[in-house]
């Protein structure tokens, strides 16, 4: 018998995005910032056709689309 893999819900990922933004004291968050501090991977962010922008909206966070160089 193989273990079942449970897919994360959008709300679970969005909750962690909001948590990371709060910990960093930001109202906008980039994917790279999230991947450095969050508990989910890029795979989880895009699993099932999710987008960074839609997850950020759900979390009440503004997505950063371009980081300053």
C-alpha positions as CSV (number, residue, x, y, z in Angstrom):
1,X,0.0,0.0,0.0
2,X,1.4,3.4,-1.0
3,X,1.0,6.5,1.1
4,X,-1.5,9.0,-0.1
5,X,-0.2,12.4,-1.2
6,X,-2.6,15.1,-0.2
7,X,-2.7,18.2,-2.4
8,X,-2.5,21.5,-0.6
9,X,-5.5,23.9,-0.9
10,X,-5.1,27.4,-2.2
11,X,-6.0,28.7,1.3
12,X,-3.2,26.8,2.9
13,X,-0.6,28.2,0.6
14,X,-2.1,31.7,0.8
15,X,-2.1,31.5,4.6
16,X,1.6,30.8,4.5
17,X,2.2,33.7,2.0
18,X,0.4,36.1,4.4
19,X,2.4,34.7,7.3
20,X,5.7,35.3,5.5
21,X,4.7,38.8,4.5
22,X,3.7,39.6,8.1
23,X,7.0,38.2,9.5
24,X,8.9,40.4,7.0
25,X,6.8,43.4,7.8
26,X,5.7,43.8,4.2
27,X,2.4,44.3,2.3
28,X,4.0,43.2,-1.0
29,X,6.0,40.0,-1.5
30,X,8.0,38.5,-4.4
31,X,8.1,34.8,-5.2
32,X,11.9,34.8,-4.4
33,X,11.2,36.3,-1.0
34,X,8.6,33.7,-0.3
35,X,10.7,30.8,-1.5
36,X,13.5,32.0,0.9
37,X,11.2,32.2,3.9
38,X,8.1,30.2,3.2
39,X,7.5,26.5,3.9
40,X,6.1,25.6,0.4
41,X,8.1,25.1,-2.8
42,X,7.6,26.5,-6.2
43,X,5.9,23.3,-7.1
44,X,3.3,23.9,-4.5
45,X,2.8,27.5,-5.7
46,X,2.0,26.4,-9.2
47,X,0.4,23.0,-8.5
48,X,-3.0,22.7,-10.2
49,X,-2.7,25.8,-12.3
50,X,-2.3,28.3,-9.4
51,X,-0.5,31.6,-10.1
52,X,1.6,33.7,-7.8
53,X,-0.7,36.7,-8.3
54,X,-3.9,34.7,-7.5
55,X,-2.4,33.3,-4.3
56,X,-1.3,36.8,-3.2
57,X,-4.7,38.2,-3.8
58,X,-6.2,35.4,-1.7
59,X,-3.7,36.2,1.0
60,X,-4.4,39.9,0.9
61,X,-0.9,40.7,-0.3
62,X,0.3,42.6,-3.3
63,X,2.5,40.5,-5.5
64,X,5.9,42.0,-6.4
65,X,6.4,41.2,-10.1
66,X,9.7,42.9,-10.5
67,X,12.5,43.1,-8.0
68,X,15.0,46.0,-8.2
69,X,18.3,45.0,-9.6
